[in-house]
Structure formats: structure tokens, C-alpha cells
Amino acid sequence: MVTAERPVRVGHTELFAPRVGLGTAVLGNFQQAISDDDAIAVIDQALHKGIRYIDTAPLYGHGLAEQRVGRALATTPREELVVSTKVGRLLRADAPRDDSQYHDGIPFYKDVPATGPVWDFSYDGVRRSVEESLQRTGIDRFDVLHMHDPDDHLEEASTTAYRALRDLRAEGLVTAIGAGMNRSAPLTELIRACNLDVVLLAGRYTLLDQSALADLMPLCEKRGVSVVVGGVFNSGILVNPSPDAHFNYLPADSAILAKASAIQDICNKYGVPLAAAAVQFPLAHPRVCTVLLGPRTLAELEMDEGLFDVEIPPQLWRDLRRQGLLGDDVPTPE
């Protein structure tokens, strides 16, 4: 089982990351509200199953995810865990509406506290964000800190925010620093500008979308930067590419749907669930240290974990190449 595999080094640090982690955006009411008890039950069960990497952020549920993570981790020895959170947004009562967190006028996060996210990549803002996240989680330190979605704030992220993270790392208050985004190009820019240990890339290194191979992954190999991969199912289309499937949070277009369906056809040929191929695929890349799962329920967690035990014949990956669904240079678990 992948959760039992030996952890791998994060960048050039002394931190070692488990191969499978738990992402908590959906446990912060992303796209659907769930109760505290149900969210904590998922984290508790993940811990029981051996998952020891937990990723969270202030944005997720406007603090709900961090609070729920804190309650769930209270009885697990801290030294057994790798916990990451993010900086760049402070939660404030007078926060203006952030249209990036809406689609067609509907917010991504449901039934969340009135405090909302305010962008702040200043030096003091980053340190304040860490202090507030420590209060919400109730833990004594974070292992990894990421600059969160600094797409439109790269100058501040690469200067004041980076200096704050660099100082926190030098002070021993965090072991690894990085950035978490949905696009590879700005992450690549940050790696060029900053001495980062790790990046979290969502949705751009998946069985459906390997666009990060054009820029981010080669630079990570050159610099020794580790990559945590989130969004391995691309919002569900790599579980079930039905006509109403979503891709990267929005309704999938016809071209993406056709490609996902073609991949599923090859998986079906070998009796392999599409989701199993999707979740195992990223770990074949030498710079990928961890894949994050994002289950909302106990049933989803059970399904996700079982996907790592599915045996995938090497011929499946070869067929994907032969059909032009994977490039010849894409690493696969053969």
C-alpha cells in the first residue's frame, strides 16, 4: 500500500513527506457544506488508515478547514505528522468580495463564517497569517508553508512574502517553504526568483493534463524542488467522464470530455478503474513526492485509498502512448 511506502525527502531539507496526503478544501465546505462532525470523521479515518500528511489553508472554508484539522489532530502525536498550510490571505470581517471565489455569482465555499479572505503578501502579513493559522489549528508549528495562489501578486510573493517564509525557515519555525497554485507558469517564475523547497500544483500534472511538463517539472528537476500534486481527478472528470462532468472546477468542454472518455476506454480494456490510473500516475515522476486525496465522505476516502492497490498492467500505459493520450516523455508507473 502506498501509505506504507518509505517517505521521500522534500527538496534539500530534512523533512520527509509521505507519498499520500489528505487535502482539506472540500472539508472546508468547498462546493458543498458538511458538518464539523462529518469533516472530522474523514480526517480521523484518514489518520487511522495511515495517512500522515495533512494540507490545509485559511481560504478553505474561511478558517473552517484549519479548525477541523486542529480538532482531528489533537490526539495524534505531532512528530508523526506532516502538516502544511498557506499564506497570502488573511481572514477579516470587512473583507471585500473576491470574485475569483465565485462562479456565475455562486460562491465556491458554502455556509462559511462571515470573515472573508483579504490578499496580503506583505512581510508582516505573512507572519500574522502563520500566527492566526496556529491559533485555528491549535498545533505548535507547521512543517510546510506555501504562498497561496499568488498569480496576480508575483512581485510581492517573490519579495516580501518570500523573505518572511525564508526567515521563518531560518528561525526553525517551519522546515520547508513553497507555493501552491493551479497554474504551472507562475510557479515556475517563483522557483526562478526564490529558493523554494517544494511546490503544490493542482490539476496541471494529471493523467489528463501534463502541461506542467513544459516548464515547471524540468526546472524542479534542475533545482531539486519537490512537487506535491493535488487535483488528481481534475474535479471529478477522471472518476466519471459523463456529459455533466467538471474539469478544474468548471463544466468540462467537449474536447476535454472526449479525451477523458478515450482514456477511460483504454482503462476499461484492462479492467482498471479510470480513477486508479489517475491517482497512481503522478507518483511516477521523480520530482513528485506526494499525491493529495480530497475525499468529502468516509465512502470517498475508502474508495480513494483502495485505488492505490489496483494493479495496473504496463500495457495500459503503452496503449495510452500509442493512442496519443500520453507523450513519449511522460513518466509512467511501468
N, C-alpha and C positions, 0 to 999 in steps of 0.2 A: 504493500500500500504506500502511496506517495507520501502520506502524512508521516510515515515511519522512516522515510529516507533521511540520510545524513544532511543537516542544514549546510548551506553554502555561504561563503564569505560575501559580505556586502562591500563592493568596491575594494578599497585598500584598508578598510577599517578592521577592528577586532570584533565586529558584530557578525554573527552568523544567522541567516534567515531560513526558516522552514520553507519547504518547497510549495506548500499550500497555505493560504491565509484566508481570513474572513474579512470581506469588505462590508461596511455598515451603512451605506447610503439608504438602502431600502429599509433598514431597521430604524432609520430616522424619518420614516413616512414618505419616502420618495415614491410619487405617483399613487400611493395608497396608504391610508392611515392604518396603523396597527397599534395594539395596546402595549403598554410598558411590559406587562407580563409575557405577552407573546414574543416580543422582541428579545427580552432577556432569556426566555426559554431557548431560542435559537442559539444565542451565544453560549449558554450553559451546555447545550448539547454538542456544539462545535468543540468546546473545550474537552468534554467527555470523550469525543471521538479522536482527540489528539491534536487538534488544530491549536497552534500556539502563536500564530501571527494575527494580530487584530489591527485593521486600519480604519481610522475614523477621521472626522473633520468637524469644525464648528458649523459649517454650512449644513451638514446633514441633519435636517430636522430643526435647524436653528438652535442647536445645542442638545436636542433630544438624543441623538445617537451617542454623543460623548457621555451623557448622563447614564444612559442604559448600559453602555460598555463598562462604565465605572462600577455600577451595581453588580454586573455579572462577574467582573474580575475580582471582586472584593475577597473571595475565598481561595483564589489561586495564587500560589507563591509568585511574587513579582519576577524573581530571577528565572522562572520558567517561560516567560512571555517576551515576545517582541511586539511592541505597541507603537504605532505611528499615528500622528495627526498632522494637521496642516495649519499654515499661517497665511495671512493676506486678507482675511476678512475678520472684522470684529463684530460682535453681536450687540446691537444698540436699539433702544426703544424708539428712537427718532429716525431710524434708517429709511432712506428713500426707496421707492420701488426699484428693484433690479430686474429689468426686462429680460435679461439673459436667463432668469429662472422661471420664465413663463413660456407657454406655447399656446397660441390662439387665445390669449388672455387668461389662460388657466395656469395656476402655479404648479410647478413640479412637486413641491412639498406640500402635503396636506395636513390640516389641523395642527399647525405648529405654533409655538409661542409667539407672542406679538413682537418680540425683539427680532430684528432682521439683520442681515449681513451688510456691513459697510466696508468698502475696499480700504485697506491700509497696509501698504508695503514699506512704511517708514521703519526706521531702526527701533524706535520706542514702541511703535505699533506691533511689530513682530514679537518683541519681548512681552508686551502686555497680553498678546494673544496666547502665548505659551502659558503665562500665569493663569489666565482665565480657563484654559483647557485643563490645566492641572486641577483647578478647583472643581470643574464639572465632572471630571473623571474620578477624582479622589486618589489618583496614583501619585507616586513621588517623582517620576521622571518619564520622559518619552525616549524610546530608542532611536526613532527616526522622525525628523521634521521635514515636511515638504512645503514649498511655496505653492499655493493652490490657485490654479487657473490664471496665471499672470499674463495671459495672451495680450491684453491691452495695457499692460503695466511693466513691460520688459525692462525699461530703463531703471525704474525703482527696484524691481525684483533683482536685477543683476548688480545693484549698488547697495542701497541702504538695507534692503531685506537680506541680501546675501551676507553682508557684513554682520548683521545681527545673528544669523544662523552660524556663520563661521566662528563668531565669538562664543556662542553657546556651546559649540563643539569643542573649542579650545579650553573652555572652562570645565569640560567634562559633564555638562548638564544634558547633553544629547550625544549619541555616538555617531550617527550618520545624518547627513543633510542632503536634500534634493529638491525636486519639484514634481508636481503631479498635474497632468493636463490631458486633454483629449486630442491634441494635435502634436505631431512629431516635430514640425519645423521650429516652433518657438522653444521647445525643449532642447533641440539641437543648438540653438543660439545661446541658451543659458549654459549649456555644457562648455561651449567655446569660451564664454565670458567668466565662468565661475569654476571653482574647484569643488564639484559636487561628487557625492559618493554613489548616489542612486537616483533613479527617476521612476515615477509611476506613470505608465502610459495606459490610457483606457481606450479600447476599441480600435487601435491602429496597428496592433500586431496580433491578428487573429487569423483563423482559418479562412476568413472571408476577405480580410483587408490587411495586407502586409506592406502598406505604404511606408511604414517606418524603416523598411529596409533601404530606402533611397537616401536617407540622411541620418536618422538617429542611431540606428543599430551599428553601422560602421564606426561612427565616432565613439560610441560607448565601448566598442571593442578596442579602439585605439587608446582611449583614456582609462580603461579599466573600470568604467561606471556600470553598476548593476542596474537591471531593469525589473521592476515589478509590473506584471501585466494584469490589468483589470478589464472588465467588459468583454470577457472571452466569448460570450454568446451574442455580442452586438445587439443588446436589448431584446434578445429572445429569438431572433430570426435563425440563429444557429442551434436552436432547440426544435423549432417547428416553423419552417418557411411557408406559412399559409398566406393567402392573399391579404389578410389583415395584420401581417407581421410588422414589427417595428425594427428599424435599423438605427443604432445610435440615437435612441430616444424618440425618434420621429417615424411616421409611417414610411415603410420601405418602398422605394420606387421599383419599376418593373425590371430594370437591369439587375439590380441587387437581388431581387427576389428570384430571378431566373438563375443567377449564379449560385445562390444558396440551394436552390432546388437541384441543380446539377450535382453539387457536392453531395447532397443527401442521396441522390440516386446511386452514386458510387458507394456510399456507406451502406445503403440497403443491399447492394450486391454482395457484400461480405457479412451481412447481419450485424453491423456495427451501428449503434445509435449515433446520429449526427452529433449530438451533444458530447459524446465520449471523444470523438475525434477533435472537436473544438476545444475541449478542456485539456487534452493531452498535447495538442500541437505546440503551444508556445514554449513549453519546457524543453523542447529540443534545441532551442537557440542557446549558444554558450553564454550569452550575457543575461539571460532571463534567470533570476534567482527564485522568483515566487509567482504563482498564479493566485489571484484573489477570486474566491467564490462570493456570490452575492445573494444567498437564499433569503427569502422572506418568511418561509414557514419551516417547520420541522420536516415536513414531507419533501420540500425542495432541497433541504440540506442532505437528507438521506439519499435522494436521487443524485445530487451533485457528487457526493463522496463516492458513491458506487461507480461513477463514470471512470474514475482512475483505475479501477480493477478490470475494466473491459480490455481484453486482449485484441489488439488491432494488427492484422497481418500487414507486413511490409508492402505487399502488393497493392493495398488500398492507396498508400501514398504515391506509389508509382503510377497508378491509374489516374490520380489527380494531376500529376505532372503531364502524363500523356494527353489528357484532355485539355491542357492549358489552364487548369484551375489552380495550379501552383507553379511557380517558376522553378527553373532548374537550380537556382542558387538558394532556394528556401530550405533551411534545415528542417528535417522531419524525424520523428522518433523511430527510425529504422534500425 
